[in-house]
Every structure is written in structure tokens, then in C-alpha cells.
Amino acid sequence: MTLLRTLRHVLAHEDINFLLTNRIPRQWCTIWMGRISQIRSPLFTRVALWLWSRFTDLELQDTAPGPYASVHDFFIRPLRAGARPVEAAPGVLVSPCDGIVGAHGRIEDGQLFQAKGFPYRLDELVGDTPLAAQWRNGEFVTLRIQSSMYHRLHAPCAGRVRGVTYFSGDTWNVNPIALQRVEKLFCKNERALLPVEVDGTADVVGVVPVAAVLVASIRLHAIDTTLHLRYRGPNHLPCDTTFGAGDELGWFQHGSTVIVLAPPGYRLLERWQTGERIRMGQALMGKG
């Protein structure tokens, strides 16, 4: 146990953490981690989860009980019924996931920030799409999902999705250390864009799940394709699905970050500041 505590302390050191999670063959490691997580062995799963729990405080109190056939099944574990009340109301966007509030604020003429002093462009994140005009001077918020958290993705409001755009990319770590060192990190990583047409309005909200090292691949109910590092197209996948606020959209095969893009008029609620934990279904932004 002393060895594990020492190793945990070493991994917390910024330089070592950055070296171990970014100066490795990231995509190769991510693909193999995905394969290992799919091993269906009760013994292997118990041992792997025991080791995992030594390095992070797994959040199990609100999830459906096991046993789990694989590490992957545990990672995408569903919630127990009623665990996440949805604070839906007109003009309100709820958090699409559990996470920690990261960079947020106004999108100034198409510019956002991943961390202080590290800007990136909206069109670099979502591509050359007419939808980007909706968010050019709107509001954004970054939600970081830790490995210990619930990893499913939900609708921020009642609405409709008519298509998903997938961007194949790298798998840089997206923790605060990397965000302060790697320019335009979110624009480099594997990600998807889900444009949500808000019911009863002309507004479109962008939901952008971003993958990371060891935690790539995105599974969405709207399309019959798993989006992962070996997927080569098409880039745009048409669909047509409707849902209510808080309905499940899919999950990260593992996990990472979700960026929410809102048009002008929406603002992050004052109760949320950088570093605070938020749960899926809590009111995130308000209009007006």
C-alpha cells in the first residue's frame, strides 16, 4: 500500500504526469486500452477495478449495481433510476454530463479559450459549417469528465439532431496540465459535433464530445456507428432524432471532455465557477 501511495504521489507531479500521458505513442496506447477494457473475465475485471480504485475515488453511489463483465461495461455504467433530477425549464440548458467546470465565457468573434492564454478558433473546433455562425458571439463552457465519474452523455434541452460530424484526430490528455502546455488541444483531438435544434426556437446548441489519451471512441444513439480512431468516414453522418432534456444521447466508450456552445443570449449561471463539480441535469446556462 505504501508503494501505491508513493506511485500516486509521483503521478500527481505535473511534469511527470505530462510526460507519462503525452510523450507516449498515444493513439497506439489508446487502441490497446480499448481492447483490454473489452476483456470479458470476472477475475480480470475485479483485479483491474481494484487497481483503478487505488488511484482514484470511483463514484459508485448513484450508478446501477454490478457485477460488471468487463472494465468497459463498468466505465459506461448507467445511473440508477432517479439519481439525476433534470432541472429543465424554458430557456435553460442543463449539463449534458457529470464533470468539472473548466474554461468558459463569451465566444469573442469566434475565439474561445482552453485555458488562460491558450485561445483557439471556433472553426478549428467544429469545422467549416454554417452552424458556427450561431455561436460566433455566443457562450461556451468546457466540462471535464474525470475517469472516476459517470460517462454517459445527455441532451442539454428538448430538441432535435439531424446530423453528426466526426473529426478524427489525436488523443492528447485533456487534463489542466496539458491544456496549459499544448496549443489548440481540443482542435487536435478526436471529437464529434452534435448540433441540437432547441424545441420551440430557432436556436441551435452545439455539443462537442472530445476524446483523450486512453479514453477515445464515442457511441451515439442517433447513428449506428461507433466513432473511434480507426473509423475513416464519412465525416458527416445524417440522422434525425428527437429527445427531451436529460434524455441519453450516448456515451464515451471511455471518456474525456464535453464543450457546450450556445448562441448569443445564453449565459453560464452564476452558481458555476471554474473548478466546481456539476452533475448531469443541473441547470447550466440560462437565456435572457
Secondary structure, DSSP 8 states (H G I E B T S, - for coil): -HHHHHHHHHHTSHHHHHHHHHSS-HHHHHHHHHHHHT---HHHHHHHHHHHHHHS----TTB-----SSHHHHHT--B-TTSS-----TTEEE-SSSEEEEEEEE-BTTEEEEETTEEEEHHHHH-S-TTHHHHTTSEEEEEE--TTS--EEE-SSSEEEEEEEEE--B----SHHHHTTSTTHHHHB-EEEEEEEETTSS-EEEEEEE--TT---EEETTSSSEE-TT----SEEEEEEEE-TT-EEEEESS--EEEEEE-TTEEE-TT--TT-EE-TTSEEEEE-
